[in-house]
């Protein structure tokens, strides 16, 4: 998870991006071997490149440019997966590989540079939403809580094959821009800029393996996840109402935070019971996000609008 995943960030220093995926993974594999530990490698949907198969299954080898501006990230993750495979084959390390698709939620960096944070920040500030290309490229967005559940399920399973962890609901970028505008409650204009080189045209996970082997599937609807994330960014920008403070920072954990005291007793080494911090976005914000998503879907299914693109 140490590798920067946002294109502006990893393209800022491509050499270090390659190194953290290769040298960093090699170091962790060595440590896991010495400690006889199970290792979780967080790979990415970007290993599929600009896919010729849709949706993308784990058996798909990908369509990646080795010499493009995204190659430092894409190829770094691909060779890191190979390292994990080799250590697994030699029975040195018990590895788990998660291919993570677009994830969003509270605690994202406002300057992250990815499409969810870009659109929300621009909409909240009353700025035009920046869409790259024609906006017909697609992405599939999963809420961070679903991702955490998936990673835990993977680590607790016996599945040594790569597993897609993502939400299979597919959205065009232009459709998503309309959804975000509606969820925020604005109708900001959309501006189009040239599409970056090697930007994938489609992205949608096939999660058959995750469901069959892990018993996992995403459960947080886009409307609810967006409402939580928008509340968080409102706090970050100082736009939240006093009664809203704290609502935009949900956190799901398999066990409580904090270090147990000397008096804490554990039953046979088992972890403490699961807890979940409560979060209740306003009915209005969830309804607004749901309505915006529904109206965008109808608009595009009816062919009433043609679009521009968005980052990824």
C-alpha positions in Angstrom: 0.0 0.0 0.0 3.0 2.3 0.1 3.0 3.0 -3.6 1.3 6.2 -4.7 -1.8 5.3 -6.7 -2.8 8.7 -8.1 -1.5 9.4 -11.6 -0.3 13.0 -10.8 1.6 11.6 -7.7 3.2 8.6 -9.3 4.1 10.4 -12.5 5.8 13.2 -10.4 8.5 10.7 -9.5 8.3 7.6 -11.8 11.6 6.1 -10.7 10.7 6.1 -7.0 7.3 4.7 -8.0 8.9 1.8 -9.7 11.3 1.3 -6.8 8.6 1.2 -4.1 6.8 -1.5 -6.1 9.9 -3.6 -6.8 12.5 -3.0 -4.1 9.8 -2.4 -1.5 7.9 -5.6 -2.3 11.2 -7.6 -2.4 12.1 -6.2 1.0 8.7 -7.2 2.4 8.9 -10.6 0.9 12.2 -11.1 2.6 10.9 -10.0 5.9 7.8 -12.2 5.6 10.1 -15.2 4.8 12.2 -14.6 7.9 9.2 -14.1 10.1 7.1 -16.9 8.5 4.3 -14.3 8.0 1.5 -14.2 5.6 1.9 -11.2 3.2 -0.8 -9.1 1.6 0.2 -7.5 -1.6 -2.2 -4.7 -2.7 -2.1 -4.8 -6.5 -4.3 -2.8 -8.8 -6.8 -2.9 -11.6 -4.2 -1.0 -13.6 -2.3 -4.2 -14.2 -5.0 -4.9 -16.9 -4.0 -1.7 -18.7 -6.4 -0.6 -21.4 -8.3 -3.9 -21.4 -9.5 -5.8 -24.4 -11.6 -8.0 -22.1 -14.7 -6.6 -20.4 -15.4 -7.0 -17.6 -11.9 -7.9 -16.4 -11.3 -11.4 -14.9 -8.2 -12.4 -12.9 -7.3 -14.7 -15.8 -6.9 -11.8 -18.2 -3.2 -11.0 -18.8 -3.8 -7.3 -19.7 -2.9 -4.8 -22.4 -0.2 -2.5 -21.0 2.2 -0.1 -22.6 5.6 -0.7 -21.1 6.9 2.7 -22.2 4.0 5.0 -21.4 3.6 7.7 -18.7 1.6 5.2 -16.6 4.1 2.4 -17.0 6.0 3.1 -13.8 2.9 2.3 -11.8 1.3 -0.4 -14.0 4.5 -2.4 -14.7 5.8 -1.9 -11.1 2.7 -3.7 -9.8 2.9 -6.4 -12.4 6.4 -7.3 -11.6 5.6 -7.2 -7.9 2.8 -9.7 -8.5 5.4 -11.9 -10.2 7.7 -11.7 -7.2 4.9 -12.8 -5.0 4.2 -15.7 -7.3 7.8 -16.8 -7.3 8.1 -16.7 -3.5 4.8 -18.6 -3.3 6.0 -21.2 -5.8 9.2 -21.8 -3.8 7.1 -22.1 -0.7 9.0 -19.3 1.0 6.1 -17.0 1.7 2.3 -17.4 1.9 1.0 -14.5 -0.2 -2.3 -13.0 -0.9 -2.8 -10.7 -3.9 -5.7 -8.1 -4.1 -6.3 -6.3 -7.4 -8.0 -3.2 -6.1 -10.3 -1.2 -8.4 -11.1 2.5 -7.9 -11.8 3.2 -4.3 -13.1 6.4 -2.6 -14.3 7.6 0.8 -13.5 9.8 3.7 -9.9 10.7 4.5 -9.0 11.0 0.8 -6.5 13.8 0.2 -8.4 16.8 -1.3 -5.4 17.2 -3.7 -5.3 13.5 -4.6 -5.9 14.2 -8.2 -8.3 11.3 -8.9 -11.7 11.7 -10.3 -13.8 11.3 -7.1 -12.0 13.9 -5.1 -11.6 16.2 -8.1 -15.3 16.3 -8.9 -16.4 16.7 -5.3 -14.0 19.5 -4.5 -14.8 21.3 -7.8 -18.5 21.0 -7.2 -18.3 22.2 -3.6 -16.3 25.2 -4.6 -18.7 26.1 -7.4 -16.1 25.4 -10.1 -16.5 23.7 -13.4 -16.0 20.0 -13.3 -13.0 18.9 -15.4 -13.7 16.0 -17.7 -10.9 14.6 -19.9 -11.7 13.5 -23.4 -15.3 12.8 -24.3 -16.2 11.3 -21.0 -17.3 8.0 -22.4 -14.5 6.1 -20.6 -15.9 4.1 -17.6 -14.9 3.4 -14.0 -16.3 1.3 -11.2 -16.2 2.9 -7.8 -16.1 1.0 -4.5 -16.5 2.6 -1.1 -13.5 2.2 1.2 -15.4 0.2 3.9 -16.2 -2.5 1.3 -12.5 -2.6 0.3 -11.4 -3.1 4.0 -13.9 -6.0 4.4 -12.5 -7.5 1.2 -8.9 -7.3 2.2 -9.6 -8.9 5.6 -11.6 -11.7 4.0 -8.8 -12.3 1.6 -6.2 -12.5 4.4 -8.3 -14.9 6.4 -8.9 -17.2 3.4 -6.8 -19.9 1.8 -7.0 -18.2 -1.6 -3.5 -17.8 -3.1 -4.7 -16.6 -6.5 -5.1 -12.9 -7.3 -8.6 -11.6 -6.5 -10.4 -8.6 -7.9 -11.7 -6.3 -5.1 -14.0 -3.7 -6.6 -17.6 -2.7 -7.3 -18.9 -4.1 -10.6 -21.3 -1.2 -11.1 -19.9 0.7 -14.1 -20.3 4.5 -14.7 -19.1 6.7 -17.6 -17.1 9.6 -16.3 -19.5 12.1 -17.7 -22.4 10.3 -16.0 -20.5 10.3 -12.8 -19.8 14.1 -13.0 -23.6 14.6 -13.2 -24.1 12.3 -10.3 -21.6 14.2 -8.1 -23.0 17.6 -9.0 -26.5 16.4 -8.1 -25.3 14.8 -4.8 -23.6 18.1 -3.8 -26.8 20.0 -4.8 -25.1 22.1 -7.5 -25.3 22.3 -11.3 -21.8 23.4 -12.1 -20.8 23.4 -15.8 -18.5 20.7 -17.2 -15.3 21.6 -19.1 -13.4 19.2 -21.4 -9.7 18.8 -21.6 -7.5 16.5 -23.7 -7.5 12.9 -22.7 -4.2 11.8 -21.1 -2.1 9.3 -23.0 -2.8 5.6 -22.2 -5.9 6.4 -20.2 -8.0 3.2 -19.9 -11.2 3.3 -21.8 -13.1 0.8 -19.7 -12.8 -0.5 -16.1 -15.1 -3.0 -14.5 -14.2 -5.9 -12.2 -15.5 -9.4 -12.5 -15.8 -10.3 -8.8 -17.0 -13.9 -9.3 -13.8 -15.3 -7.6 -14.1 -12.9 -4.6 -17.8 -13.9 -4.1 -17.1 -17.7 -4.5 -13.8 -17.9 -2.6 -14.2 -15.1 0.0 -17.9 -14.8 0.3 -17.4 -11.1 -0.4 -19.2 -8.5 -2.4 -19.6 -4.7 -2.0 -22.7 -3.5 -0.1 -22.4 0.3 0.2 -24.4 2.0 -2.6 -22.8 4.8 -4.5 -25.4 7.3 -3.2 -24.6 6.5 0.4 -20.8 6.4 -0.1 -20.9 9.8 -2.0 -23.0 11.4 0.8 -20.4 10.3 3.4 -17.5 11.4 1.3 -19.1 14.8 0.5 -19.7 15.4 4.2 -16.0 14.7 4.8 -14.8 17.1 2.2 -17.1 19.8 3.5 -15.3 19.5 6.8 -11.9 19.6 5.1 -12.9 22.8 3.3 -14.5 24.3 6.4 -18.0 24.3 4.8 -19.7 21.9 7.2 -22.5 23.1 9.5 -21.7 22.7 13.3 -24.2 19.9 13.6 -22.5 18.0 10.7 -19.0 17.8 12.3 -17.9 14.2 12.6 -20.5 12.8 10.2 -18.2 12.6 7.3 -15.5 10.4 8.9 -16.9 6.9 9.2 -14.5 4.1 10.1 -15.1 0.4 10.1 -12.6 -1.8 11.9 -12.5 -5.6 12.6 -11.4 -4.7 16.1 -11.2 -1.6 18.3 -8.5 0.9 18.0 -6.0 1.4 20.8 -3.4 -0.7 22.7 -4.9 -3.1 25.2 -4.0 -2.4 28.8 -2.1 -4.8 31.0 -5.4 -5.9 32.5 -7.0 -6.7 29.1 -7.7 -10.4 28.9 -8.0 -12.1 25.5 -9.8 -15.4 25.0 -7.3 -17.9 23.6 -5.6 -15.3 21.6 -8.7 -14.3 19.7 -9.2 -10.7 18.5 -11.7 -8.5 20.3 -15.3 -8.5 19.0 -16.0 -6.5 15.8 -17.1 -3.0 16.2 -18.4 -0.4 13.8 -18.4 3.4 14.3 -21.9 4.7 13.7 -22.5 7.0 10.8 -25.8 8.4 9.7 -25.7 10.8 6.7 -28.8 12.9 6.4 -31.7 11.4 4.6 -31.7 14.5 2.4 -28.0 14.0 1.3 -28.5 10.3 0.5 -31.8 11.0 -1.4 -30.1 13.7 -3.4 -27.2 11.5 -4.4 -29.6 8.6 -5.3 -31.8 10.9 -7.4 -28.8 12.4 -9.1 -27.5 9.0 -10.0 -30.9 7.8 -11.3 -31.4 10.9 -13.4 -27.9 10.6 -14.9 -28.6 6.9 -15.8 -31.9 7.8 -17.5 -30.3 10.6 -19.4 -27.6 8.5 -20.8 -29.7 5.5 -21.5 -32.1 7.7 -23.5 -29.2 9.1 -25.4 -30.2 12.6 -24.4 -26.6 13.8 -23.8 -23.2 13.1 -25.2 -20.2 13.5 -23.1 -16.8 14.5 -22.2 -14.2 12.5 -20.2 -12.8 12.5 -16.8 -9.6 11.4 -15.2 -9.5 8.1 -13.4 
